[in-house]
Amino acid sequence: MKYIISENKLNNVVSSWMNQNFSSDELEIVKSEEYPDSIFFKKNGKVVMEQNKKNMNFWFDYDNIWSFFESFFGMKYEQIQEVLNYWLEETFKLEGYTPRWCTIGRKPGWRRLSN
């Protein structure tokens, strides 16, 4: 059975899930001299998000965040970008960032900063 969810309700569901699973209480904010343009967000010792202030990208871990929206909601890349952009604006008050996905293995900073 397929359910149709309005954009507003979908944004609220995504925000609720992100806030429940990646609340500021659970995230460690890490800055690195090696990567001065980035702010890293760690959960349980692993980098799960990165805010790059220079290129205005906000990276989300594929395994812990991005893939959930693909598998649970069947969302496509652009749709995931839209809902995560909404979450960034509502939760972190960040505008103009482009949500993207990556994995720890593909980003050197993530490998170095993850336990």
TAZIQUI-V720349 format. One record per residue. N is the residue number from 0. NEAR is the number of other ideal C-beta (glycine too) atoms within 10 Angstrom. Layout:
n=N near=NEAR
n=N near=NEAR
This chain:
n=0 near=2
n=1 near=4
n=2 near=5
n=3 near=6
n=4 near=11
n=5 near=8
n=6 near=11
n=7 near=9
n=8 near=10
n=9 near=18
n=10 near=19
n=11 near=15
n=12 near=14
n=13 near=21
n=14 near=18
n=15 near=11
n=16 near=17
n=17 near=22
n=18 near=14
n=19 near=9
n=20 near=13
n=21 near=20
n=22 near=11
n=23 near=10
n=24 near=6
n=25 near=13
n=26 near=15
n=27 near=13
n=28 near=11
n=29 near=15
n=30 near=10
n=31 near=13
n=32 near=5
n=33 near=10
n=34 near=19
n=35 near=9
n=36 near=11
n=37 near=22
n=38 near=15
n=39 near=24
n=40 near=21
n=41 near=18
n=42 near=17
n=43 near=11
n=44 near=9
n=45 near=14
n=46 near=25
n=47 near=23
n=48 near=25
n=49 near=23
n=50 near=18
n=51 near=18
n=52 near=13
n=53 near=9
n=54 near=10
n=55 near=12
n=56 near=15
n=57 near=23
n=58 near=27
n=59 near=25
n=60 near=23
n=61 near=17
n=62 near=13
n=63 near=18
n=64 near=21
n=65 near=22
n=66 near=15
n=67 near=18
n=68 near=23
n=69 near=15
n=70 near=9
n=71 near=10
n=72 near=17
n=73 near=9
n=74 near=18
n=75 near=10
n=76 near=13
n=77 near=7
n=78 near=15
n=79 near=22
n=80 near=19
n=81 near=16
n=82 near=22
n=83 near=25
n=84 near=18
n=85 near=19
n=86 near=22
n=87 near=22
n=88 near=15
n=89 near=15
n=90 near=14
n=91 near=14
n=92 near=7
n=93 near=15
n=94 near=9
n=95 near=9
n=96 near=19
n=97 near=14
n=98 near=21
n=99 near=18
n=100 near=19
n=101 near=17
n=102 near=15
n=103 near=19
n=104 near=11
n=105 near=11
n=106 near=19
n=107 near=11
n=108 near=18
n=109 near=23
n=110 near=12
n=111 near=13
n=112 near=21
n=113 near=17
n=114 near=7
